[in-house]
Amino acid sequence: MTVRRSARWWVAGVLVLLTLVWSVAPAGAHSSPIKESTPRHESVVTQVDDVSITFTGAVRPDFATFSLRSADGRTHPMAEPRFSGADTKVQLTPSPQLGEGLYRVGYQVVFDDGHSTAGVVQFEISADGVARAGTWPSGDDGPVRPEPERLDVSGVIWWIVGGAVLVSVAFVVIMLWVRAASGRRPGSGDPDADGSVPPPTPG
């Protein structure tokens, strides 16, 4: 196999590898959007004054939606969300205080890199700490529904642009290496180490 043909395989392999890595990286960055929450998901507590959620990255407050609902279908008001920790943590305060029952806090957030995600934190309030509420009604995935018109895709666009630049640079570097390697092949007329030009190969 010649140097040129071998280099072509290297080019193809590197381009495929870069494409795979670049396409997987944004999706895997937020496989678990929540680092921790209080109360914990699917926990039973005796009282809830505030609900706090710590995300794995900074979110954009202007593109964050939260709501609180109980298993009986009622929506409960909350005070304005309070962000802290460089916008990685949000604190939600129900008003008035919640009574016993099964609740879900739903969130729809956009991270600083443009990645959007939605989910819920479910918990039960029981005065004696014993679970009695059962399960959340089947077929009800609420309370937050995706809002595509509010999503910011700027982060995705930068991933595409960055990937294209990286692939282009890799291609140029490899092609320069191919040209240099091809020029050093025996019989190309290049001088030997001692400066003399080798005789041409007989036809």
Secondary structure, DSSP 8 states (H G I E B T S, - for coil): --HHHHHHHHHHHHHHHHHHHHHHHHHHTTSS-EEEEES-TTEEES--S-EEEEESS-B-GGG-EEEEEETTS-EE-B---EEETTTTEEEE-BSS---SEEEEEEEEEEBTTS-EEEEEEEEEE-TTS---S----TT---S----GGG---HHHHHHHHHHHHHHHHHHHHHHHHHHHHHHTSTTS----TTS--------
